[in-house]
Amino acid sequence: MLLALSAATMLTAPSNAADKISEHWLQHAAISPNGKEIAFSYRGDIYKVDAKGGTAVPLSLNAAWEGHPVWSNDGKSLAFASDRNGNMDVYVMPSAGGKANRLTYHSANDIPTSFGKGDKSVLFSSARLEAAASAFNPLSRFPELYQVETSGGTPAQVLTTPAENAHWNKAGTKLVYQDKKGLESDLRKHDRSAFARDIWMYDAKTGAHTQLTSDAAGDQEPVWGRKDDTVYFLSDRSGTFNVWQQDEGKEAKQLTDHSLHAVRSLSASSKDKLAYLFFGDLYTMEPGKKPKAVTVTFATDSHGVAEERMPVRGRMGEFAISPDGKEIAFVARGDVFVTSTEFDTTRRITDTAGQERSVSFASDGKSLIYAAERDGKWRIMETKKRYDGEKYFFAATGFDESELFESEDDAFQPLGSPDNKKVAFIGDRHTIRVFDRESKSVTTVLGDEYNYSYVDGDITFAWSPDSKWLTADFAKSGRLFFTNIAIMPADGSAAPVDISLSGYTDTAPQWHADGGIVYWASARYGQRDHGSHGTQFDIFASFLNKDAWDKFNLNKEELALREEADKDAKKDDADKDKEAKDGDEKADEATPITIEWDAIEDRQARLTIHSSDIAGAVLSKDADKLFYLSAFEGGYDLWVHDFKESETKKLVPMGAGRVGMSMTADGKHLIVLADGSLKKIATASGKVEGIGVSGDQTISASAERRYFFEHIWRQVNDKFYKPGFHGQDWDAMRRDYAKKVDSIGNNRDFARLMEEMLGELNGSHTGAYFRGGASGDETAGLGLLFENGSFKVAEVLKDSPVNAQETAVSAGMTLTAIDGQSLDASTNLHKLLNGKSGERTRLTFKPEGADAFDVVIKPTSLGAENNMMYERWVESRRALVEELSGGRLGYVHVPRMADSVYRSVYRDLFGRYMGAEAVVVDTRFNRGGDLTDDLVRLLGGKQYMTNMPHGRKAQGEPLTRWTKPTIVLMNEGNYSDGHCFPAGYSNLKMGKTVGAPVPGTCSYVWWERLMSGDVVFGIPQLGILDTEGDWLENKQLEPDVKILNAPEDVATGKDSQLEKAVELMLADLDAAKEQ
């Protein structure tokens, strides 16, 4: 058998000629057993080509995505993955071409990797359910290994522990596979952390797992050689992934010497002829010879649609109302449209592959202003109607677009001033600047020392009605994410003045039309999530002068008298204005706003009576009502608070998930965008009218992907947390990857290409992921664990729907039928359960030695079943700790860093474990969030007072912090804030850490969803330094006591890490008692 390695030596490898880069991006190469053909995936289809090169022959051409081809041992069949039913399922077809047969029906993604002995089964990875005996945390992102018979039936589990790219040897007795220890992308390069994958071998006869590689670099994609004494694999040891060979009893040697980019998709023929992909191009390699590039040509057209015409109705993302209220501009999939509020008429204004956003009307209604990302930069654009006499954009027949001004930096988020003489905007991402139309000058109003833009659009600002001032949220003194509200002169002549003086999160200021009120959202009084961020907001207002303050505080009677007096005064003023206009055009200028700075903080009011999840708010024209969008009972509804009647009510129920709102200039209507559709709502009555949108747009997918590529590259270039990109030449990445974009035929493959590019950075929190596709099968769950390869019940989960039945279902019984359909070896259980969630379903069970009986249940969703598995796992860990410690220790698991988790931990500490001597804090596989400081404070309590009620000693301060010892469990699966917490715990010397090393991933990420809606990508854009001044990103945290859980132990229920933590904690407690 192969021997495990503790180190590897790089041997002299064949020198490759300078790698040439083609325009192709092939994926999933697999060489046939006889070495004469190679199957691969290209543009979402399976192709086959002669191993010497030539024209590729398509084996599948349909609208579905298909990839991951795997040859049978006799070369007559190909297994592959297809999303024909929404999610990835395993299919098998003749390798010469022909009908494909579906083998799997589960709504998890199934990826085939190997055929079994005799080609009677297909091996595949899929995240379903752990085995009943397993001690592994049942996480949906860690797949198990299964095999399904080619004749059909329910798959049987091969490995309950995570295993990817697994391959059987010829005898079908051993597997080689790569492990998966954490959540990081498999395309990350240059990583030297505990997360990096290793190669293992599994002996199916003994159940033993042997680690074959242990280099700090990543080792992936193992394949067997001609004999079982050789394994080929890919390794990052040379600086990027290349092909390596491991012979029994020898050190690994490097076979290829590709540079800069990675080798992927390694496969081997029965005579050790290798095939692989280097940067999307196909190569073969004979034993002892140099690699050869395989030239592949295509004589078929893609089945993809070059251009797609789609309606914009229901897909609007932002909007703006014209000054006269008769038009609405909106953005849909990156293009600007204008629609009529009265007629079902919509006009497309822009037609680009790039993105436009932040659209608004100029104050005179004659032009549209918006930001556009074009030619490598965000620019402020202005569009006007081309022809005189065409009053409305929605009815215009031509437009002229121009760049409002040239800027060296990115310029976006434009907002015109009320006098139409200036445009405020965000410059260089972090500063607020003002462009003067007349002088063409640009002035910085709020510098980057006052703000940091984490997400595009998160710095908000508004003009005063007299165009002399701006209000904005700002983070003074570098206290990011906790903004206050400032007012500053629009000419940049003075520093910003904080009018909120809050210290909580205050954001999204608006200036009321009368000029005397600025209002905004504040987390000052709302329920606060643990994690140091407010989740419930109120609307606050600052009254800029005493007159505005006094008017707001008038009661109903006083207000009526004042309004009558104001009406008479306005009539006199109107007569005077008419006379003045005849001789002085300046009489139309807005009245200058008076700001009385003295004691301005005392003229604040909370406008809402209850804190809530608020998505938008607007004050009525007379400032006597507040309209706001709030989610109290599920989705967002429209609420109104009447200040004079002291009444709050729900004006329009909507239950919307995504909402936005603006008021028309006359104050008579609200325009609400709810889940992509526009509504016009009367402010007086709440009457709702739909606003018709009839436009459509034609999307060129290839042009859009070219834009996406440039956008992603620029975003990373501008926002990556650390200058230098971890030593990578980011310009070179742009040069090389740009050549591949046009060969991509769908966004699933595009996301993978971008994940490959972002993987060059060797950073956490990055990669690109496809989040689209048609809705697939929805497999229901029964809350039952079966004995492997049968329908015999091994365990009934605590919250299984069968537990609600009068006749008890228990372990040992056999499920024999579903809705009257008998189950046998040819039945696929998941096929029968698809679409059954929440539906009445009849199950037939047969106890041993007794008659069969039926129960009628409503199967649960897989999500609910996965939660049952997690709760089962936690309960088993808790029981193990209590058993091993004799009840002296408590146990809590921290799966992620969130408010709900904090409350669960708090409840356990001061409820279940108040009498325990210490607690084991298990953070293994913590996937992050934002809770470190709260958790450190909770667990780091030091008692400084003792309460003595009537001479009796009781718990003293702190009453809400744990003051007893703790010990922390951690492993390679801790991520993001899941790394920050044990790092902080260790730095503060709060207790011991036990388990496996935690890779350095403590940083902040921005996940951006592209305008197509089906691709997201991440940028680690805010790094964190530890107390030693080191970046926590890529700084691995070593445990005080290192212990690894062996796969075979985990599979049989043993948790060595937890056992060691209990042992150490008890020893420390006993030692402390002896002192």
TIKOL-616025 format. One record per residue (C-alpha): x, y, z. Coordinates in steps of 0.25 Angstrom, whole numbers, plus 2048, in hexadecimal, padded with zeros to 3 digits. Layout:
XYZ...
//
This chain:
80080080080480F7FF80B81580A80782281181182E80F81683881881D84080E81F8407FF82B8447F782A84B7EA8328437DF8368487D282A8497C98298497BA82A8587B681E85D7AE81F8677A38198747A680A8717A880287779D7F487B7A17E88797977DB87F7987D487279C7D086F7AA7CE8607AB7CA8597B87C984B7BE7D38437B57D28347B67DB82B7AE7D581E7A97DA8117AF7E180D7A27E781B7A17E281E7937D78287977D48337A07C78387A57C58467AB7BB8517AE7BA85D7A57AF8687A57A685F7AE7A78537A57AF8467A57B88447997C28397957CF83B78D7DA8327887E68327927EF8377867E68437847DC84777A7CD84B7797C58487857B88407847AD84578D7A683A79579C84379B79584F79578A85579D7868607A578A85A7B279885B7B87A184E7B87AE84B7BD7B88427C57B88367BB7BE8297C07C181D7B87BD80F7BB7C88057BD7C57FE7B07C480C7A97B68097A47AF8137AD7B08217B27AA8267BF7A88357C17A183F7C97958477C378C8527C878084E7BF77784D7CB77D85A7D27878547DB79384B7D778F83C7D57978307D079482B7C279B8207BA79B81F7AA7A38177A07B181D79D7AE81D78F7A282579179382279378882379D78C8277AC7868207B77838277C57898207D178782A7DC77B8327E177F8397ED77E8487EE78D8497F379784B7E879D83D7E47AB83D7DD7B08307D77BE82C7D97C081D7D67BA8107D17BA8047DA7C07F67D77B97F07CB7B37FE7C87A77FA7D07A68067D87AA8157D87B181C7E37AD82A7E67AE8357F17A283B7F779E84380479283B80979283481779D82F82079D82182479681E8317A381A8387AB8268337B083183C7B283B8317AB8488327A08478277A385381F79D8548117A985980B7B184C80E7AD8418047AD8338087B18287FD7A681F7F77A58157EC7998127E47968057DB7968087CC7898007CC78380A7D677E80A7E47818127F17908167F279880F7FD7A28178067B08148047B681E80D7AF8278187BC8308197BF83A80F7C58358027C783B7F47CD8377E77CC8297EC7D181D7E37D080E7E47DC8057E17D97FA7D67D67F07E17CC7F97E77D27F77F57D98057F77D68137F57DF81F7F37D882D7F67DB83B7FB7D683F8087CE84C80B7D18528197CB8608177C286980F7CD86F8067CC86F7F77D28637F07D886C7E67E08747F07EF8747ED7FC8767F57F68738027FE86D80D7F486B8187EE86081F7E28618157EB85D8097E584F8047ED8428067EC8357FF7E78298067E581A8037D98128097D980380A7CB7FE8087CE7F180F7D47F681C7CD80481C7DB80A81E7DF8188197ED81A8167F38298137FC82880780083780780284181280A84C80B80685A80F80285D8017F48587FB7F484A7F57E88477EC7E183E7E27E88317E47E78267DA7ED8187DA7F88147D17F98077C97FB7FF7D67F78027E48058067E88048147E17FB8207E37FC82C7DA7F68397E07F78487DF7FF8507E980185F7EB80F85C7F18178637E580F8707E780386C7DE7FC85F7DC8048557D38038467D180B83D7DB80D82E7DD80E8267E98148187E981380F7F581E8117FE82481D7F682382B7F781A8337EE8208397E281B8447D98178407CA81384D7C481985B7C680E8657C280F8737C880687E7CC7F98777CA7F38697CF7F285B7CA7E48567CC7DC8497C87E683E7C97E38307C37EA8247BF7E88197B57EA80A7B97F980B7B47FD8187BB7FA8227B07F682F7B77EC8397B27EA8477B97E78557B77F08617B97E986E7B97DD8687B17E68617A67E78537A57F484B7A77F983C7A78058367AC80B8287AA8148227B48228277B481E8327A981B8407A980D8467A980784879C7FC8537997F084D7927EA8567887DB8567887D185C77E7C285D77E7B985B7727AC85D7797A586A77D7A286C78C79386979079387579878B88179579488D79078989779377E89679D77289F79D76B8A17AA7618A97B17658B37BB7588B37C375A8AD7D17698AF7D076C8BD7D37768C07DE7768CF7E076E8DB7DC76C8EA7DC7608F37DA75F8FF7D175D90C7D774F90D7D174C8FF7D67488FA7C87548F17C575C8E77CC76A8E47C876F8D67CD77B8CC7CB7798BE7C67858B57C478E8C07C37868C97B977E8D67BB76F8D67B77648E17B97568DD7BA7498E57BB7428E67C97348E77C17368DE7B573C8D17B27478D77AA7568D47AD7628D97A57708D37A677B8DE7A87888D67A878C8CA7A179A8C57A57A08B87AA7A58C07B679E8C57C27978D27C57918D67D378E8E17DC7848E77D277D8F47D57769007CE77C90E7CD7749177D576E91D7C976A9107C37719127B677D9087B87808FB7BF78D8F97C77938EC7CB7A08E47CD7A58DB7C27B18D17C37B88D27B57C68D17B07CC8CD7BD7C68D87C57B98DD7CC7B48EA7C57A98F47C77A08F47BB7958FD7B778A8FA7AD7819057A677590479C77A90678E76E90C78876791978C75991878F75A90A79575690D7A47588FF7AA7638F57AA7598EA7A97538EF79C7618F57967668EF7897758F278B77F8F579678D8FC7977968F67A27A38FD7A67AD8FC7B27AA9077BB7B89097BF7C69027BE7CC8FC7CB7D98F57CD7D28EC7D87C58E47D87B98EE7D97AB8E87DC79F8EA7E579B8F87DE7909007E478D90E7DE78A91A7E777C9207E778192D7E07879237D579492A7D679C9207DD79D9107DD7A29097EA7A98FC7E87B28F17EE7C08F37E97CB8E97EB7C18E07F37C28E78007C18F67FE7B58FF7FC7B89097F17B09147EA7B09177DB7AD9267D77A69267C97AA9347C67B99357CB7BB9267C77C29257D57C29197DF7C291C7EE7C59117F87BA9138037BC90780C7CA90180B7CE8F280C7D38F581B7C48F581E7BF8E98177C28DB8127BA8D58087B88C680B7AD8C38007AA8CC7F579F8D67F87A18D58077A48E38097978EB8087958FA80678B90480378A9137FE78391E8067789257FF7809327FD78B92A7F779593080079792480A79991580A79590B81479C8FD81579F8F281E7AE8F18227B78E982A7BF8F38327CC8F08397CD8E38317C28DC8387BD8D482C7AF8CE82B7AA8D78367A68E382E7A18F18337998FB82C7A190882779D9158207A891C8187A892880E7A79237FF7B392C7FC7BC9258057C093180D7BE92B81B7BF91E8217B39158247AB9178307A590B83879690D83A79390083F79E8FE84A7988F084B7A48E584C79A8DB8477988D88387918E483278F8E48237888E88167858F781977A8FF81177890D81176991181276491B80776192681177092681476F92682376F91782677990C8237758FE82677C8F182677B8E382B7828E08397858D38407858DB84D7798D48547778C884C7798B98507888B784E78E8AA8497998A48507A48A78467A58B684979B8BA83E78D8BF83F7828B88377768C083B7758CF83876D8DB83A76C8E88337728F483977190383577A90F83877391C83877D92683377793283976D93684476293A83A76292C83476392684275792E84774E92B83B75091C83D74C91C84B73F92484973391C84D72791A84372092784772D93084773192A83A72392D83372493C83873293D83372F93782572494182472D94C82773794781D72D94681272A95481373895881473B95080773095780073696480374495F7FF73F9597F273A9677EE74896D7F174F9617EA7479647DD74B9737DE75A96F7E175A9647D575796F7CB7649767CE76D96C7D576E95D7D177695A7DE76995A7E576794B7E27749477EA77193E7F677194580477E94380A77E93981678193E82478993582C78A93883B79693083F79593384E78F92885678A92184978C91484F78091785977791984D77690A8497699028497678F384875C8F283D7588E483E7528DE84A7588D08497658CB8447648C283876B8BD82B7698C982376C8C98147698D88117618E481675C8F18117568FD81974990381374A91180C74591881974D90F82274190A8297428FC82574D8F282474B8E78197558DB81B7578CD8167598C38227598B48247518B083074A8A482B75389D8217558A68147558B58137488BD8147458CC8137428D382073E8E182473F8E98317378F583373E8FF83C73290883F7288FC8417338F484872F8E88407378DD8397318D38307348CA8247308D28187328C780D7368B88107408B38067488A880C7538AC8037628A78037688B27FC7638C07FD7668CF7FA75E8DC7FB75D8EA7F67538F57F774E8FE7EB75190D7EC7439107EF7439077FB7369007F673C8F27F27468E87F674D8E07EC7518D37F275A8C87EB7568BB7F175D8AE7ED7608B47DF7528BA7DC74E8C97DD7428CE7E573C8DC7E67358DE7F472D8EA7F87328F08057248F480971D8E88077278DD8057208D97F872A8D07F072B8D17E07358C87D873E8D07CF73F8C97C274D8C57BC74D8C07AE75C8C17AA7658B57A77748B47A577D8AC79C7898A67A37968A179C79B8977A67A98977A07AA8A67A17A58A67AF7AF89C7B37BA8A47AD7B58B07B67B48A77C27C28A37C17C78B17C07BE8B57CC7C38AA7D57D28AC7D17D08BB7D47C88B97E17D38B07E77DE8BA7E17D78C57E97D38BE7F67DC8B27F97E08B48077EF8B48067F88BB7FB8008B27F37F58A77F17FD89D7FA80889E7F080089B7E48018A27D77F28A77D67F58AE7C87FA8A17C37EE8997C87E58A37C07ED8A17B37EC8927B47DE8907B97D889A7AF7DC8917A47D38867A97C688E7AB7C188D79D7C287D79D7B887D7A97AA8797A57A287B7B27A38827C07A68757C77B38737C07B68827C17B58817D07BE8767D07C887D7C77C78897D07C98807DD7D687B7D67DB8897D47D788E7E27DE8817E77EB8877E27EB8917EE7EC8867F97E288E8017D688A8097C888F8077CA88F7F87C68877EC7BA8887E37AE87F7E37A287C7DB79587E7E278B87C7D77858717CF77686C7CD76F8677DA7728587DB76D84C7E376984F7F176C8427F876484080576A83B81276483081B76C83382777182482677F81F82678081181E78A80681F79380881378E8018077817FE80C7738048107757FF81E77480A82978080C83177B81883976F82183977383083B76D83784776584083F76183783375383882E75182983175282C84074483383F73D82683C73681E84673D81184174B81384475681183A76380C84077180783C7717F98367647FB82E7657FB81F75E8058167577FD80B74F80780374C81580073E8197FC73C80A7F97488097F07517FD7F575F8007F776A7F67F27787F67ED7747FD7E076D8087E87738167E976D81B7F677082A7F37688297E675C8257EE75E8307F876083C7EE7558467F07508407FC75484A80774884E80E73F84580673783A80D73F82D80A73C81E80E7478168137478078157508018207537F38237587EF8317607E38337577D783674A7E08357407E582B7427F182373B7FE82673980B81F73B81982473782681D74183181F74583E81975483D81575D84881976685181177584D80F77885A81777085682277684882278484D82278185582E77C84983578984283279084E83878884F84478B84084679A84284479A84D84F79284485979B8398577A88428597A184786679E83986B7AC8358687B28408707A883E87C7AC82F87C7BB83187B7BB83C8867B183688F7A884288D7B384C8917B48528847AA85987A7AB85986B7A78648617A88648527AA87184A7A786E83C7A887C8377A988A83C79B89083D79189584778988984879588084B79988A85678C88985D78C87A85C79A87A86279688386D78A87B87079286F87279C87587A79387C88478887188378D86388079B86588679A86F89179F86489A7AA85F8927B88618967BD8658877B88648797BD85F86C7BB8698617BB8628547BD86B8487C186083E7BC8638307B78718347B48788277B588682C7AD89382D7AF89E8377AF89A8467BE89984B7BE8A58557B08A185B7B589385D7C28978627BB8A086C7B18958707BB88A8737C68948797BE8988857C689B8927BE89B89F7C18A88A67B58A98B07AE89F8B879F8A08BB79B89D8CA78C89C8CC78989B8DB7978968DE79688B8D37A188B8C879B88C8BA7A088F8AC7A689D8AB7AA8A689F7AB8A389479E89C89479D89B8857AB8968827B18888837BB88988E7BF87A88F7CA8738867C88708787CF86886D7CE86A85E7CD85F8537D18648457D585E8387D88608297C98638267C987082F7C887C8257C788B8267C288F8337C38818377D28838367D189183D7CB88B8497D588184D7E088A8497DB8958537D988A85D7E788585C7ED89385C7E68978687EA88A86F7DC8868737DE8778737E486C86A7E186985C7E085A8577DE85484A7E485783C7EB8648377E186F8327E58758247E68848247D988981F7D68948297D28A081F7C68A781A7C08A480D7B68AA8037AE8A07FB7A98A77EF79E8A17E679F8A57D77938AB7D079089E7C978C8997D779288C7D67A188E7D97A78937E67B68967E97BD89A7F57C88A47F97D08A38067D08B28087D38B58167DF8AF81D7E18AD82C7EE8AE8347F08A68417F78AC84D8058A98478028B183B8008A58327F58A38277EC89982C7E989581E7F288981A7F78898287F487B82D7F087983C7F686D8427EE86684D7F586585B7F285685A7F285084C7EA8448497E383F83C7D783783A7DA82B8327D08288277CD81A82B7CB81E83A7C18298367BA81F82D7B88168397B48218437C182484A7C483384C7D38338517D38428517C784485A7CD8398637DA8408657D384D8687CC8468737D883F8787E084C8797D585587F7D384B88A7E284A88D7E385988E7D78598977DD84F8A07EB8568A07E48638A47DD85C8B07EA8578B57F18658B5
//
